[in-house]
């Protein structure tokens, strides 16, 4: 693809003396565009006090057949001079924690995993100025990073909330990013870029997964009380299955979703980079308990290419931190490549719980799948290092506490073999 001059400039800096050939290191964070100053419409039309807000969260928790003793919720924000409550944001705190980490570890660049603007993307009919909205939700949380690394570039993906209002809203965000020295995003929503010296480089493929999913017809099927997935036929017979609601403006135009899939397949197959990473907003696997229908569809669309060529897939969407693998045995019988790491880092501003019974049922039903680690009801992010000497992908997870201090707390680190030939 054709890169903007900004991207080429950033790549030349990274490939110079500031970057070692031995390692390539970067931040991965997602779902960071939330702040109570930009509330959901339902919170405006049906406001709740703190007790009512928590009670509603608890009711939703139990309706989804989650264990009562695991119930928790995000810290609560109460609007000044009112008793109206909503969930607190961790965006500023996470930005501070990332800046702290980048004083201790190399951060050559960063990837942003979508849902950069909550709740309805740019162009929302809420009386807010869009330039201020993007300054508040995208730029402000990362200013501590940019203050200490003025040349740091964030390579951004689009999420479902970025698409929520209109195509005009998507265009407003991509055009805003084109004017920002620290952000890169393609006007068409998907793109690739290469970082590092030839022979020790990485090509990253950025997907617009909302575009891919919006081109598909699929159902939302509720879980059984034990956390297992029920079949579509039985859910349809009982009237429990609902067609995924796709707004008219989200429907792909002139086969743009098919072009994206062909671009990904061709790009991965023909990439000359040592490492090949793919990232987008939506998950392939997760234990959140609400996104599995999307996971089924996205696995069908892109997992064959990922299993064949990619070294990892990175996503947000779930507001937690997770590490899973797929051994690709269902896609490639007799596969001898290492397992495909699936990194979820969607906790940059919002919190969500995981679904323990669902996680247990996934382990039973899908032999190719493995849950390695997870942590929920936290704010946090991931740091990924490509070790060219050992041919290892190392991923470390970090959180920051509920007090919004921005203090950096190390969680767990893991290492995977490079999957490429």
Secondary structure as a PSIPRED ss2 file (coil, helix, strand):
# PSIPRED VFORMAT (PSIPRED V4.0)

   1 X C   1.000  0.000  0.000
   2 X C   1.000  0.000  0.000
   3 X C   1.000  0.000  0.000
   4 X C   1.000  0.000  0.000
   5 X H   0.000  1.000  0.000
   6 X H   0.000  1.000  0.000
   7 X H   0.000  1.000  0.000
   8 X H   0.000  1.000  0.000
   9 X H   0.000  1.000  0.000
  10 X H   0.000  1.000  0.000
  11 X H   0.000  1.000  0.000
  12 X H   0.000  1.000  0.000
  13 X H   0.000  1.000  0.000
  14 X H   0.000  1.000  0.000
  15 X C   1.000  0.000  0.000
  16 X C   1.000  0.000  0.000
  17 X C   1.000  0.000  0.000
  18 X C   1.000  0.000  0.000
  19 X C   1.000  0.000  0.000
  20 X C   1.000  0.000  0.000
  21 X C   1.000  0.000  0.000
  22 X C   1.000  0.000  0.000
  23 X E   0.000  0.000  1.000
  24 X E   0.000  0.000  1.000
  25 X E   0.000  0.000  1.000
  26 X E   0.000  0.000  1.000
  27 X E   0.000  0.000  1.000
  28 X E   0.000  0.000  1.000
  29 X E   0.000  0.000  1.000
  30 X C   1.000  0.000  0.000
  31 X C   1.000  0.000  0.000
  32 X C   1.000  0.000  0.000
  33 X C   1.000  0.000  0.000
  34 X C   1.000  0.000  0.000
  35 X C   1.000  0.000  0.000
  36 X C   1.000  0.000  0.000
  37 X C   1.000  0.000  0.000
  38 X C   1.000  0.000  0.000
  39 X C   1.000  0.000  0.000
  40 X C   1.000  0.000  0.000
  41 X H   0.000  1.000  0.000
  42 X H   0.000  1.000  0.000
  43 X H   0.000  1.000  0.000
  44 X H   0.000  1.000  0.000
  45 X H   0.000  1.000  0.000
  46 X C   1.000  0.000  0.000
  47 X C   1.000  0.000  0.000
  48 X C   1.000  0.000  0.000
  49 X C   1.000  0.000  0.000
  50 X H   0.000  1.000  0.000
  51 X H   0.000  1.000  0.000
  52 X H   0.000  1.000  0.000
  53 X H   0.000  1.000  0.000
  54 X H   0.000  1.000  0.000
  55 X H   0.000  1.000  0.000
  56 X H   0.000  1.000  0.000
  57 X H   0.000  1.000  0.000
  58 X H   0.000  1.000  0.000
  59 X H   0.000  1.000  0.000
  60 X H   0.000  1.000  0.000
  61 X H   0.000  1.000  0.000
  62 X H   0.000  1.000  0.000
  63 X H   0.000  1.000  0.000
  64 X C   1.000  0.000  0.000
  65 X C   1.000  0.000  0.000
  66 X C   1.000  0.000  0.000
  67 X C   1.000  0.000  0.000
  68 X H   0.000  1.000  0.000
  69 X H   0.000  1.000  0.000
  70 X H   0.000  1.000  0.000
  71 X C   1.000  0.000  0.000
  72 X C   1.000  0.000  0.000
  73 X C   1.000  0.000  0.000
  74 X C   1.000  0.000  0.000
  75 X C   1.000  0.000  0.000
  76 X E   0.000  0.000  1.000
  77 X E   0.000  0.000  1.000
  78 X E   0.000  0.000  1.000
  79 X C   1.000  0.000  0.000
  80 X C   1.000  0.000  0.000
  81 X C   1.000  0.000  0.000
  82 X C   1.000  0.000  0.000
  83 X C   1.000  0.000  0.000
  84 X C   1.000  0.000  0.000
  85 X E   0.000  0.000  1.000
  86 X E   0.000  0.000  1.000
  87 X E   0.000  0.000  1.000
  88 X C   1.000  0.000  0.000
  89 X C   1.000  0.000  0.000
  90 X C   1.000  0.000  0.000
  91 X H   0.000  1.000  0.000
  92 X H   0.000  1.000  0.000
  93 X H   0.000  1.000  0.000
  94 X H   0.000  1.000  0.000
  95 X H   0.000  1.000  0.000
  96 X H   0.000  1.000  0.000
  97 X H   0.000  1.000  0.000
  98 X H   0.000  1.000  0.000
  99 X H   0.000  1.000  0.000
 100 X H   0.000  1.000  0.000
 101 X H   0.000  1.000  0.000
 102 X H   0.000  1.000  0.000
 103 X H   0.000  1.000  0.000
 104 X H   0.000  1.000  0.000
 105 X C   1.000  0.000  0.000
 106 X C   1.000  0.000  0.000
 107 X C   1.000  0.000  0.000
 108 X C   1.000  0.000  0.000
 109 X E   0.000  0.000  1.000
 110 X E   0.000  0.000  1.000
 111 X E   0.000  0.000  1.000
 112 X E   0.000  0.000  1.000
 113 X C   1.000  0.000  0.000
 114 X C   1.000  0.000  0.000
 115 X C   1.000  0.000  0.000
 116 X C   1.000  0.000  0.000
 117 X C   1.000  0.000  0.000
 118 X C   1.000  0.000  0.000
 119 X C   1.000  0.000  0.000
 120 X C   1.000  0.000  0.000
 121 X C   1.000  0.000  0.000
 122 X C   1.000  0.000  0.000
 123 X C   1.000  0.000  0.000
 124 X C   1.000  0.000  0.000
 125 X C   1.000  0.000  0.000
 126 X C   1.000  0.000  0.000
 127 X C   1.000  0.000  0.000
 128 X C   1.000  0.000  0.000
 129 X C   1.000  0.000  0.000
 130 X H   0.000  1.000  0.000
 131 X H   0.000  1.000  0.000
 132 X H   0.000  1.000  0.000
 133 X H   0.000  1.000  0.000
 134 X H   0.000  1.000  0.000
 135 X H   0.000  1.000  0.000
 136 X H   0.000  1.000  0.000
 137 X H   0.000  1.000  0.000
 138 X H   0.000  1.000  0.000
 139 X H   0.000  1.000  0.000
 140 X H   0.000  1.000  0.000
 141 X H   0.000  1.000  0.000
 142 X H   0.000  1.000  0.000
 143 X H   0.000  1.000  0.000
 144 X H   0.000  1.000  0.000
 145 X H   0.000  1.000  0.000
 146 X H   0.000  1.000  0.000
 147 X H   0.000  1.000  0.000
 148 X H   0.000  1.000  0.000
 149 X C   1.000  0.000  0.000
 150 X C   1.000  0.000  0.000
 151 X C   1.000  0.000  0.000
 152 X C   1.000  0.000  0.000
 153 X C   1.000  0.000  0.000
 154 X E   0.000  0.000  1.000
 155 X E   0.000  0.000  1.000
 156 X E   0.000  0.000  1.000
 157 X C   1.000  0.000  0.000
 158 X C   1.000  0.000  0.000
 159 X C   1.000  0.000  0.000
 160 X C   1.000  0.000  0.000
 161 X C   1.000  0.000  0.000
 162 X C   1.000  0.000  0.000
 163 X C   1.000  0.000  0.000
 164 X C   1.000  0.000  0.000
 165 X C   1.000  0.000  0.000
 166 X C   1.000  0.000  0.000
 167 X H   0.000  1.000  0.000
 168 X H   0.000  1.000  0.000
 169 X H   0.000  1.000  0.000
 170 X H   0.000  1.000  0.000
 171 X H   0.000  1.000  0.000
 172 X H   0.000  1.000  0.000
 173 X H   0.000  1.000  0.000
 174 X H   0.000  1.000  0.000
 175 X H   0.000  1.000  0.000
 176 X H   0.000  1.000  0.000
 177 X H   0.000  1.000  0.000
 178 X H   0.000  1.000  0.000
 179 X C   1.000  0.000  0.000
 180 X C   1.000  0.000  0.000
 181 X C   1.000  0.000  0.000
 182 X C   1.000  0.000  0.000
 183 X E   0.000  0.000  1.000
 184 X E   0.000  0.000  1.000
 185 X C   1.000  0.000  0.000
 186 X C   1.000  0.000  0.000
 187 X C   1.000  0.000  0.000
 188 X C   1.000  0.000  0.000
 189 X C   1.000  0.000  0.000
 190 X C   1.000  0.000  0.000
 191 X E   0.000  0.000  1.000
 192 X E   0.000  0.000  1.000
 193 X E   0.000  0.000  1.000
 194 X E   0.000  0.000  1.000
 195 X E   0.000  0.000  1.000
 196 X C   1.000  0.000  0.000
 197 X C   1.000  0.000  0.000
 198 X C   1.000  0.000  0.000
 199 X C   1.000  0.000  0.000
 200 X C   1.000  0.000  0.000
 201 X C   1.000  0.000  0.000
 202 X E   0.000  0.000  1.000
 203 X E   0.000  0.000  1.000
 204 X E   0.000  0.000  1.000
 205 X E   0.000  0.000  1.000
 206 X E   0.000  0.000  1.000
 207 X C   1.000  0.000  0.000
 208 X C   1.000  0.000  0.000
 209 X H   0.000  1.000  0.000
 210 X H   0.000  1.000  0.000
 211 X H   0.000  1.000  0.000
 212 X H   0.000  1.000  0.000
 213 X H   0.000  1.000  0.000
 214 X H   0.000  1.000  0.000
 215 X C   1.000  0.000  0.000
 216 X C   1.000  0.000  0.000
 217 X C   1.000  0.000  0.000
 218 X C   1.000  0.000  0.000
 219 X E   0.000  0.000  1.000
 220 X E   0.000  0.000  1.000
 221 X C   1.000  0.000  0.000
 222 X C   1.000  0.000  0.000
 223 X E   0.000  0.000  1.000
 224 X C   1.000  0.000  0.000
 225 X C   1.000  0.000  0.000
 226 X C   1.000  0.000  0.000
 227 X C   1.000  0.000  0.000
 228 X C   1.000  0.000  0.000
 229 X E   0.000  0.000  1.000
 230 X C   1.000  0.000  0.000
 231 X C   1.000  0.000  0.000
 232 X H   0.000  1.000  0.000
 233 X H   0.000  1.000  0.000
 234 X H   0.000  1.000  0.000
 235 X H   0.000  1.000  0.000
 236 X H   0.000  1.000  0.000
 237 X H   0.000  1.000  0.000
 238 X C   1.000  0.000  0.000
 239 X C   1.000  0.000  0.000
 240 X C   1.000  0.000  0.000
 241 X C   1.000  0.000  0.000
 242 X E   0.000  0.000  1.000
 243 X E   0.000  0.000  1.000
 244 X C   1.000  0.000  0.000
 245 X C   1.000  0.000  0.000
 246 X C   1.000  0.000  0.000
 247 X C   1.000  0.000  0.000
 248 X H   0.000  1.000  0.000
 249 X H   0.000  1.000  0.000
 250 X H   0.000  1.000  0.000
 251 X C   1.000  0.000  0.000
 252 X C   1.000  0.000  0.000
 253 X C   1.000  0.000  0.000
 254 X C   1.000  0.000  0.000
 255 X C   1.000  0.000  0.000
 256 X H   0.000  1.000  0.000
 257 X H   0.000  1.000  0.000
 258 X H   0.000  1.000  0.000
 259 X H   0.000  1.000  0.000
 260 X H   0.000  1.000  0.000
 261 X H   0.000  1.000  0.000
 262 X H   0.000  1.000  0.000
 263 X H   0.000  1.000  0.000
 264 X H   0.000  1.000  0.000
 265 X H   0.000  1.000  0.000
 266 X H   0.000  1.000  0.000
 267 X H   0.000  1.000  0.000
 268 X H   0.000  1.000  0.000
 269 X H   0.000  1.000  0.000
 270 X H   0.000  1.000  0.000
 271 X C   1.000  0.000  0.000
 272 X C   1.000  0.000  0.000
 273 X C   1.000  0.000  0.000
 274 X C   1.000  0.000  0.000
 275 X E   0.000  0.000  1.000
 276 X E   0.000  0.000  1.000
 277 X E   0.000  0.000  1.000
 278 X E   0.000  0.000  1.000
 279 X E   0.000  0.000  1.000
 280 X C   1.000  0.000  0.000
 281 X C   1.000  0.000  0.000
 282 X C   1.000  0.000  0.000
 283 X C   1.000  0.000  0.000
 284 X C   1.000  0.000  0.000
 285 X C   1.000  0.000  0.000
 286 X C   1.000  0.000  0.000
 287 X C   1.000  0.000  0.000
 288 X C   1.000  0.000  0.000
 289 X C   1.000  0.000  0.000
 290 X C   1.000  0.000  0.000
 291 X C   1.000  0.000  0.000
 292 X H   0.000  1.000  0.000
 293 X H   0.000  1.000  0.000
 294 X H   0.000  1.000  0.000
 295 X H   0.000  1.000  0.000
 296 X H   0.000  1.000  0.000
 297 X H   0.000  1.000  0.000
 298 X H   0.000  1.000  0.000
 299 X H   0.000  1.000  0.000
 300 X H   0.000  1.000  0.000
 301 X H   0.000  1.000  0.000
 302 X H   0.000  1.000  0.000
 303 X H   0.000  1.000  0.000
 304 X H   0.000  1.000  0.000
 305 X H   0.000  1.000  0.000
 306 X H   0.000  1.000  0.000
 307 X H   0.000  1.000  0.000
 308 X H   0.000  1.000  0.000
 309 X H   0.000  1.000  0.000
 310 X C   1.000  0.000  0.000
 311 X C   1.000  0.000  0.000
 312 X E   0.000  0.000  1.000
 313 X E   0.000  0.000  1.000
 314 X E   0.000  0.000  1.000
 315 X E   0.000  0.000  1.000
 316 X C   1.000  0.000  0.000
 317 X C   1.000  0.000  0.000
 318 X C   1.000  0.000  0.000
 319 X C   1.000  0.000  0.000
 320 X C   1.000  0.000  0.000
 321 X E   0.000  0.000  1.000
 322 X E   0.000  0.000  1.000
 323 X E   0.000  0.000  1.000
 324 X E   0.000  0.000  1.000
 325 X E   0.000  0.000  1.000
 326 X E   0.000  0.000  1.000
 327 X C   1.000  0.000  0.000
 328 X C   1.000  0.000  0.000
 329 X C   1.000  0.000  0.000
 330 X C   1.000  0.000  0.000
 331 X C   1.000  0.000  0.000
 332 X C   1.000  0.000  0.000
 333 X C   1.000  0.000  0.000
 334 X C   1.000  0.000  0.000
 335 X C   1.000  0.000  0.000
 336 X C   1.000  0.000  0.000
 337 X C   1.000  0.000  0.000
 338 X C   1.000  0.000  0.000
 339 X C   1.000  0.000  0.000
 340 X E   0.000  0.000  1.000
 341 X E   0.000  0.000  1.000
 342 X E   0.000  0.000  1.000
 343 X E   0.000  0.000  1.000
 344 X E   0.000  0.000  1.000
 345 X E   0.000  0.000  1.000
 346 X C   1.000  0.000  0.000
 347 X C   1.000  0.000  0.000
 348 X C   1.000  0.000  0.000
 349 X C   1.000  0.000  0.000
 350 X C   1.000  0.000  0.000
 351 X C   1.000  0.000  0.000
 352 X C   1.000  0.000  0.000
 353 X C   1.000  0.000  0.000
 354 X C   1.000  0.000  0.000
 355 X C   1.000  0.000  0.000
 356 X H   0.000  1.000  0.000
 357 X H   0.000  1.000  0.000
 358 X H   0.000  1.000  0.000
 359 X H   0.000  1.000  0.000
 360 X H   0.000  1.000  0.000
 361 X H   0.000  1.000  0.000
 362 X H   0.000  1.000  0.000
 363 X H   0.000  1.000  0.000
 364 X H   0.000  1.000  0.000
 365 X H   0.000  1.000  0.000
 366 X C   1.000  0.000  0.000
 367 X C   1.000  0.000  0.000
 368 X C   1.000  0.000  0.000
 369 X E   0.000  0.000  1.000
 370 X E   0.000  0.000  1.000
 371 X E   0.000  0.000  1.000
 372 X E   0.000  0.000  1.000
 373 X E   0.000  0.000  1.000
 374 X E   0.000  0.000  1.000
 375 X E   0.000  0.000  1.000
 376 X C   1.000  0.000  0.000
 377 X C   1.000  0.000  0.000
 378 X C   1.000  0.000  0.000
 379 X E   0.000  0.000  1.000
 380 X E   0.000  0.000  1.000
 381 X E   0.000  0.000  1.000
 382 X E   0.000  0.000  1.000
 383 X E   0.000  0.000  1.000
 384 X E   0.000  0.000  1.000
 385 X E   0.000  0.000  1.000
 386 X E   0.000  0.000  1.000
 387 X E   0.000  0.000  1.000
 388 X C   1.000  0.000  0.000
 389 X C   1.000  0.000  0.000
 390 X C   1.000  0.000  0.000
 391 X C   1.000  0.000  0.000
 392 X E   0.000  0.000  1.000
 393 X E   0.000  0.000  1.000
 394 X E   0.000  0.000  1.000
 395 X E   0.000  0.000  1.000
 396 X E   0.000  0.000  1.000
 397 X E   0.000  0.000  1.000
 398 X E   0.000  0.000  1.000
 399 X E   0.000  0.000  1.000
 400 X E   0.000  0.000  1.000
 401 X C   1.000  0.000  0.000
 402 X C   1.000  0.000  0.000
 403 X C   1.000  0.000  0.000
 404 X C   1.000  0.000  0.000
 405 X C   1.000  0.000  0.000
 406 X C   1.000  0.000  0.000
 407 X C   1.000  0.000  0.000
 408 X C   1.000  0.000  0.000
 409 X E   0.000  0.000  1.000
 410 X E   0.000  0.000  1.000
 411 X E   0.000  0.000  1.000
 412 X E   0.000  0.000  1.000
 413 X E   0.000  0.000  1.000
 414 X E   0.000  0.000  1.000
 415 X E   0.000  0.000  1.000
 416 X E   0.000  0.000  1.000
 417 X E   0.000  0.000  1.000
 418 X C   1.000  0.000  0.000
 419 X C   1.000  0.000  0.000
 420 X C   1.000  0.000  0.000
 421 X C   1.000  0.000  0.000
